Amino acid sequence: MEPMTSGLSNGKTNRLAFLAMALTLCIPAASVAAPQNNRLTDGERQQGWRLLFDGSTSQGWQEITGKPFPSHSWTIEDGCLKALVRQDGFQDIRTVDTFRSFDLEFDWKLLKDGNSGVKYLVQREDEWVNQEGRQARARGLEYQLADDHNADAASDPSRVTASLYSVFAPSPRIAFAIGAFNHSRVMVHGDHVEHWLNGTKVLEFEIPQPEVNRLLLSMRSPSDPNGPIRRDSPISLQNHSSPTWFRNIKIRPLD
């Protein structure tokens, strides 16, 4: 029979060994790096996702009219595409590539009273000059981004964040942060469209619905007013003269 003290010693040793092992197991979890912005995981690549913005260059983006990237009204800041506030003209930007059926995800940030949007099924591009300088806009369906206190958003439920701008209001209304990043998703699969905000689906509709079809027909180019609705389209980010940041912009074709 071993002395009583030996059993106590072994018990203490076992407890210390257990604590050491637990701490060792915890270290990797605590030291795992947070997901990097503007990067895809191996799993996402296998699923067919691709980045639309690399976090450091404007590669893959141009002015909505097809002209070079408008560094006059957009910049790259802290790994984001940022819309600049100008008093002498500002332009929307678009992807060089076009998409038909897709799953699009992106992070965005607005400041107080901010207003912006992400456009898809773009039917035409407008360009003009006024007293505020040269303007260039995409005309298509818009996933609205706006502070609830922005005058435009406050004027109509169909103009709040995650709405199909001026057509359908989101339901449910999901909280989002001003001055911090939020996550959005737009899915276009054939005729079916969904809007998501911070992990919740808030809107779904069909492109042939009268309200949507009528809007798209009204946006056709004046040079082809009776032409078909354009289904292959770039993704456009709006400069609404509001500081807006976009990052982690990725797309998965669903064709």
C-alpha positions as CSV (number, residue, x, y, z in Angstrom):
1,M,0.0,0.0,0.0
2,E,1.4,3.4,-1.1
3,P,1.6,6.2,1.5
4,M,-1.3,8.5,1.6
5,T,0.9,11.5,0.5
6,S,1.8,9.7,-2.7
7,G,-1.9,9.5,-3.7
8,L,-2.3,13.2,-3.0
9,S,0.8,14.0,-4.9
10,N,-0.4,12.0,-7.9
11,G,-3.8,13.7,-7.7
12,K,-2.2,17.1,-7.7
13,T,0.1,16.1,-10.6
14,N,-2.9,14.9,-12.6
15,R,-4.8,18.1,-12.0
16,L,-1.8,20.2,-13.1
17,A,-1.4,18.0,-16.2
18,F,-5.1,18.4,-17.1
19,L,-4.9,22.2,-16.7
20,A,-1.8,22.3,-18.8
21,M,-3.5,20.3,-21.5
22,A,-6.6,22.4,-21.4
23,L,-4.5,25.6,-21.8
24,T,-2.6,24.0,-24.7
25,L,-5.9,23.2,-26.4
26,C,-7.2,26.7,-25.9
27,I,-4.1,28.4,-27.3
28,P,-4.8,27.6,-31.0
29,A,-8.5,28.7,-30.7
30,A,-7.5,32.0,-29.0
31,S,-4.8,32.6,-31.6
32,V,-6.7,31.8,-34.7
33,A,-6.6,34.8,-36.9
34,A,-9.9,36.5,-37.8
35,P,-11.0,36.0,-41.4
36,Q,-9.1,38.3,-43.7
37,N,-11.0,40.9,-45.6
38,N,-11.1,40.6,-49.4
39,R,-10.0,37.0,-49.4
40,L,-11.8,33.7,-50.2
41,T,-11.5,30.6,-48.2
42,D,-10.7,27.3,-49.9
43,G,-14.3,26.2,-49.3
44,E,-15.6,29.3,-51.0
45,R,-13.3,28.8,-54.0
46,Q,-14.6,25.2,-54.3
47,Q,-18.2,26.5,-54.3
48,G,-17.4,28.8,-57.2
49,W,-17.1,32.1,-55.4
50,R,-14.9,34.8,-56.9
51,L,-13.7,38.1,-55.6
52,L,-14.9,41.3,-57.4
53,F,-12.5,43.5,-55.4
54,D,-9.0,42.6,-54.3
55,G,-8.7,45.1,-51.5
56,S,-5.9,47.1,-52.9
57,T,-6.5,48.0,-56.6
58,S,-9.3,49.0,-58.9
59,Q,-8.7,46.0,-61.1
60,G,-12.0,44.7,-62.5
61,W,-13.8,48.0,-62.0
62,Q,-14.5,51.0,-64.3
63,E,-16.8,54.0,-64.6
64,I,-20.4,53.0,-65.3
65,T,-20.0,54.4,-68.8
66,G,-17.0,52.1,-69.6
67,K,-14.4,54.9,-69.1
68,P,-11.5,54.2,-66.8
69,F,-12.0,53.9,-63.0
70,P,-13.0,57.4,-61.8
71,S,-10.4,58.1,-59.2
72,H,-11.8,61.6,-59.1
73,S,-14.9,60.3,-57.2
74,W,-13.7,57.0,-55.8
75,T,-10.7,55.8,-53.9
76,I,-9.3,52.7,-52.2
77,E,-9.1,53.2,-48.4
78,D,-8.3,50.6,-45.7
79,G,-9.1,47.7,-48.0
80,C,-12.4,49.3,-49.2
81,L,-13.7,50.9,-52.4
82,K,-14.8,54.3,-51.0
83,A,-17.2,56.7,-52.7
84,L,-16.0,60.3,-52.3
85,V,-18.0,63.4,-51.7
86,R,-17.3,65.9,-54.5
87,Q,-18.7,69.3,-55.5
88,D,-17.5,69.0,-59.1
89,G,-19.1,65.8,-60.3
90,F,-19.3,62.2,-59.3
91,Q,-19.9,58.9,-61.0
92,D,-21.1,55.4,-60.4
93,I,-18.7,52.5,-61.0
94,R,-19.4,49.0,-62.4
95,T,-17.7,45.6,-62.8
96,V,-16.0,45.0,-66.1
97,D,-17.7,41.6,-66.2
98,T,-21.4,41.0,-66.6
99,F,-23.6,38.5,-64.8
100,R,-27.0,36.9,-65.4
101,S,-27.8,34.6,-62.5
102,F,-25.7,35.1,-59.4
103,D,-25.3,35.2,-55.7
104,L,-23.6,38.5,-54.6
105,E,-22.4,39.3,-51.1
106,F,-20.7,42.5,-49.9
107,D,-20.0,44.4,-46.7
108,W,-20.8,48.1,-46.6
109,K,-20.6,51.1,-44.2
110,L,-22.4,54.4,-44.2
111,L,-22.2,57.5,-42.0
112,K,-25.1,59.4,-40.5
113,D,-27.6,60.6,-43.1
114,G,-25.7,58.4,-45.7
115,N,-27.3,57.2,-49.0
116,S,-25.9,54.8,-51.6
117,G,-26.9,51.6,-53.3
118,V,-25.9,48.5,-55.3
119,K,-27.4,48.2,-58.8
120,Y,-28.0,45.1,-60.9
121,L,-30.0,44.3,-64.1
122,V,-28.6,47.6,-65.3
123,Q,-30.6,48.7,-68.4
124,R,-28.7,51.8,-69.4
125,E,-26.0,54.3,-68.3
126,D,-26.7,58.0,-68.2
127,E,-24.0,60.7,-68.5
128,W,-24.5,64.5,-68.3
129,V,-22.9,67.7,-67.0
130,N,-24.7,70.2,-64.7
131,Q,-23.7,72.9,-62.3
132,E,-22.2,70.2,-60.0
133,G,-20.0,68.9,-62.8
134,R,-20.0,65.7,-64.8
135,Q,-22.4,63.0,-63.6
136,A,-22.6,59.3,-64.6
137,R,-25.3,56.9,-63.3
138,A,-26.4,53.4,-63.7
139,R,-30.1,52.8,-64.3
140,G,-31.2,49.4,-63.0
141,L,-32.7,47.6,-60.0
142,E,-31.2,49.0,-56.8
143,Y,-30.5,47.4,-53.5
144,Q,-30.9,50.6,-51.4
145,L,-28.4,51.6,-48.7
146,A,-29.5,54.5,-46.5
147,D,-29.5,55.7,-43.0
148,D,-33.1,55.6,-41.7
149,H,-32.9,59.3,-41.0
150,N,-31.8,60.2,-44.5
151,A,-34.6,62.3,-46.1
152,D,-35.0,59.9,-49.0
153,A,-35.3,56.8,-46.8
154,A,-37.6,58.6,-44.4
155,S,-40.0,59.5,-47.2
156,D,-41.1,56.0,-48.2
157,P,-40.7,52.5,-46.8
158,S,-39.7,51.3,-50.2
159,R,-36.6,53.5,-50.0
160,V,-35.0,52.1,-46.8
161,T,-32.0,49.9,-46.6
162,A,-32.4,46.5,-48.4
163,S,-35.5,47.7,-50.3
164,L,-35.9,47.3,-54.0
165,Y,-35.6,51.1,-54.4
166,S,-39.0,52.7,-54.8
167,V,-40.7,49.4,-55.5
168,F,-40.8,47.0,-52.6
169,A,-40.1,47.6,-48.9
170,P,-38.1,45.0,-46.9
171,S,-40.0,42.8,-44.5
172,P,-39.0,42.2,-41.8
173,R,-37.1,45.4,-41.1
174,I,-33.6,44.4,-39.8
175,A,-31.4,46.5,-37.7
176,F,-28.2,47.7,-39.1
177,A,-25.3,49.8,-37.9
178,I,-24.4,53.3,-39.0
179,G,-20.6,53.9,-38.8
180,A,-19.8,50.2,-38.9
181,F,-19.9,47.4,-41.5
182,N,-23.0,45.5,-42.3
183,H,-23.4,42.5,-44.6
184,S,-25.8,42.2,-47.6
185,R,-26.6,39.7,-50.2
186,V,-28.4,39.9,-53.6
187,M,-29.4,36.7,-55.3
188,V,-30.7,36.6,-58.9
189,H,-31.6,33.0,-60.0
190,G,-33.4,33.1,-63.2
191,D,-36.5,35.2,-62.6
192,H,-36.3,34.9,-58.8
193,V,-34.6,37.7,-56.8
194,E,-33.8,37.9,-53.1
195,H,-32.4,40.7,-50.8
196,W,-30.7,39.8,-47.6
197,L,-29.5,42.0,-44.7
198,N,-27.2,40.9,-41.9
199,G,-28.0,37.2,-42.4
200,T,-31.8,37.6,-42.8
201,K,-33.8,37.4,-46.0
202,V,-35.9,40.5,-46.1
203,L,-37.3,40.6,-49.6
204,E,-38.0,38.3,-52.6
205,F,-39.8,38.9,-55.9
206,E,-40.0,37.7,-59.5
207,I,-38.6,39.8,-62.3
208,P,-41.8,39.4,-64.4
209,Q,-44.0,40.9,-61.7
210,P,-45.7,44.0,-63.1
211,E,-44.1,46.5,-60.8
212,V,-40.6,45.2,-61.6
213,N,-41.1,44.6,-65.3
214,R,-42.6,48.1,-65.7
215,L,-39.6,49.7,-64.0
216,L,-37.1,47.8,-66.2
217,L,-38.9,48.7,-69.4
218,S,-38.8,52.3,-68.4
219,M,-35.0,52.2,-68.0
220,R,-34.3,50.9,-71.5
221,S,-32.0,53.0,-73.7
222,P,-33.6,55.8,-75.6
223,S,-31.8,54.5,-78.7
224,D,-33.7,51.2,-78.3
225,P,-36.9,52.0,-76.5
226,N,-38.6,48.8,-77.7
227,G,-35.7,46.5,-77.1
228,P,-35.8,43.5,-74.7
229,I,-35.0,43.8,-71.0
230,R,-31.3,43.4,-70.5
231,R,-30.6,40.3,-68.4
232,D,-26.7,40.2,-68.6
233,S,-25.5,43.1,-66.6
234,P,-22.6,44.4,-64.6
235,I,-22.8,45.1,-60.8
236,S,-22.7,48.8,-60.1
237,L,-21.9,50.7,-56.9
238,Q,-23.5,54.1,-56.5
239,N,-21.9,57.3,-55.6
240,H,-24.7,59.3,-54.1
241,S,-22.5,62.1,-52.8
242,S,-22.2,60.2,-49.5
243,P,-19.0,58.6,-48.0
244,T,-19.6,54.9,-48.5
245,W,-17.2,52.0,-48.0
246,F,-17.5,48.6,-49.7
247,R,-15.4,45.5,-49.1
248,N,-15.5,41.7,-49.3
249,I,-17.4,41.9,-52.6
250,K,-17.8,38.4,-53.9
251,I,-20.0,36.7,-56.4
252,R,-21.0,33.1,-57.3
253,P,-22.5,32.6,-60.8
254,L,-25.6,30.5,-60.7
255,D,-25.9,29.8,-64.4
